């Protein structure tokens, strides 16, 4: 028997769940006591089965892998060369698996654009027919160590950022960000969209790849840490991170053997895109989340992603199973001329940022965009503080100046979500429900509770299966 | 965007935008139908307020609203109040050095909370009842494997390092360490130790089922080991309700190996007691034996003054045979009293038992249910003596004697109506240091003509004698 320490040899410091009577009595005797604002959880039997040593140990391991990730941007390569399982007839998309008939407007639009871009179809109608007839295969980015914002559509010839997690050697991938306006990720497929993607493939991608290789690798973890102290939360605001990335690459881009006009165009493109960094950050988050995935018994969430129809999560200890429910429509502010009636349900892999402890979880770092969370910097801090309730730890790399440099809340625990009823806070862009119109606003969204309910049930069932 | 959003809510306004007049933003306005293509005007440092509305009046109202909002400064946010944690996990993390979780949520949730507390590395005090015994055994085995102590479920009392947890009394710190599967049993012994002049190091509640076979005495054995190693503790008292014979034997065996004097008060235990363990038959006896073990001379507890014993009361023909009715808030106190009263025992009720506490507060907090039963005793011809416990301490009613007064008065009135005499005997479990003050509570009872005794055993014995005395007359 081990010796029970810390009880009789110490003053009582209590945490109380239940009526105030007990906490009051302790306080009246001069003992320190913390009162839990306790509400009865829904699924108490499953929770009782999962607050156990094996789950705790698995979560410690998964969290350690998540926190120790050290991501470095090492290259830009065509998807077909680097993404595991990539093929000419395979198109990756955001969120959980979905068939053509159930896809939302923006996702269909992006797939049509992708088929036009790859030359697999010559007109939008051809492309739609081909997609509907099963002439190409669709698969989630998440099944291929990749992530993409909004529609997340990734095809064989698209250049992708390659981010390596130096702690475990795994890599993750994401496309290049197209900027705002008419872009493929919001379902646009006009000729200018396709033209830009060709320029990515032929000029921007190879140039970025060469510049990145010349840097010897850009430390993305350090870059995100800096950006969080410069007002980004690295999901809805990437202004500082983009500037830092361009600053790191500019000397090498300037020295590339390119016609001056092309060099100017690509620097202007990068400088003009406030979300230039977003996809790099997402790949870095994916590299950390993948490292934490696959620890048996762990209740740590390693994926939150949406395909415009459904929201899906995956959990470290539950293999490749998705736990899905109908995606909700974000609540937010709209660009001129648009309103909530135009909004598509939640879409994109970008919730990987919250999964890894930034984005909405680092809202307190980004006072410039606090209007999305209700208006004041105090609201933003409250929003971040609330996320500590559902996370297993605090980030060791990403720290928040307004919270005395406390690490961001990191590592969503399915148990804590169901215990507290608090859902993860996700910052997001809002897509128009029709293909091709693009981003119409930005705001907040929460995952459906049902995703976490079914994951909790599955975790409990696995334990009982022994 | 926030101002645009609010401007859009002005009646008649269909669309609104407030943007800096950069080229990109002007293009966006053109696409939204809010700006004429090629129109001259503002430069990139200028703010454009664009409104599209069904009438000029509505458009003007929109522009005015936008300008008013621009001119308004946001009210300063109130300083964020420290928000309470929403789980034991977060509470433990926030406190940093927390070492004890107190769980008093409804029973069906208590198992998950207790397991969560163990995951957070906390010792746990579970007050909640209604927990399955198999869950209790699992919780305790897990706690032991983690080097943690799980007190409960249905743990009424502990005193850890001078701090009472749950229903506990303010007692002097001292050298007597206690472990008990009975909450009120621990309260009785700790207060008697105090009243006899000694003090308490720790009192560890285990929950009422700890010494049952299904649980196996896990917490009791851990607690004995802790008290054995605790430098402040020089004598140990074990208090329990009826226990499983095998488990009780194992506990006594372990107790005899601690190298410290041990007093065991296992109510209903008929087995042998190993050398080095002193058996006590009553809670009072346990307290006296603990003092003896410390080498202290106990001031004897005085019985009620003989003058307060009603003598010569004429027997009424309507109460040919009278018994002692015990209406208790403490289960162990009720059991002990019934055993002492023996043949004279009439109706005995423990209002702290689960069937009386389901969906309502414990009778130590809410006197309502017992008061009704007390009043009804006045109608019962079989009741010659009413025997009560009055429990003081943290978490208990702020004035339990006063709270019992209406019931006692009503019982007496009804007995008078039935031309019967009803004696009332009570014991107050508490100390002068308790928030309710022992002397004041006893005085309240005496003013009601209640015979007040300094221990539960003495109260029961006094009640028995009163009942017999009447029979003999």
Interface residues (C-beta under 8 A of the other chain):
Chain A: X1 X2 X3 X4 X5 X6 X7 X8 X9 X10 X11 X12 X13 X14 X15 X16 X17 X18 X19 X21 X22 X23 X25 X26 X28 X29 X30 X31 X32 X33 X34 X35 X36 X37 X38 X39 X40 X41 X44 X45 X47 X48 X51 X52 X53 X55 X56 X333 X334 X335 X336 X337 X338 X339 X371 X375 X376 X377 X378 X379 X381 X382 X385 X386 X388 X389 X416 X419 X420 X421 X422 X441
Chain B: X1 X2 X4 X5 X8 X15 X16 X17 X19 X28 X29 X31 X32 X33 X34 X50 X74 X77 X78 X79 X80 X83 X84 X85 X86 X87 X88 X89 X90 X91 X92 X93 X94 X95 X97 X98 X99 X100 X101 X102 X103 X104 X105 X106 X108 X109 X111 X112 X113 X115 X116 X117 X118 X119 X120 X122 X123 X127 X128 X135 X142 X144 X145 X146 X147 X148 X149 X160 X161 X162 X163 X164 X165 X166 X168 X170 X202 X222 X225 X226 X227 X229 X230 X365 X394 X395 X435
